[in-house]
Amino acid sequence: MPTRTVAVGSASGLHARPAKLFVEAAAAAPVKVTIRVGEKKPVPAKSMLSVLALGAKKGTEVTIEADGDGAEQALDDLAALLASDLDA
């Protein structure tokens, strides 16, 4: 299963607006996407509550995984989104 590990780039981490933008992008992806911090259990990337519960702050490394046709492109897009400052 393809994965990407990326450091959260938003100043507020994955909270409020950055989390909303990430969840919307993950929900629009043509494949199922999960996200996790460290070795913790992966959670659905399209679940706002699950993403917020990760407690990912700026600089926290998160791993996103996807499986299926289009997984590589979806992961590339989501990783770029996570790495950028979505608070700006």
Secondary structure, DSSP 8 states (H G I E B T S, - for coil): --EEEEE--STT-SSHHHHHHHHHHHHHSSSEEEEEETTS--EETT-HHHHHHT---TT-EEEEEEESTTHHHHHHHHHHHHHS-TT-
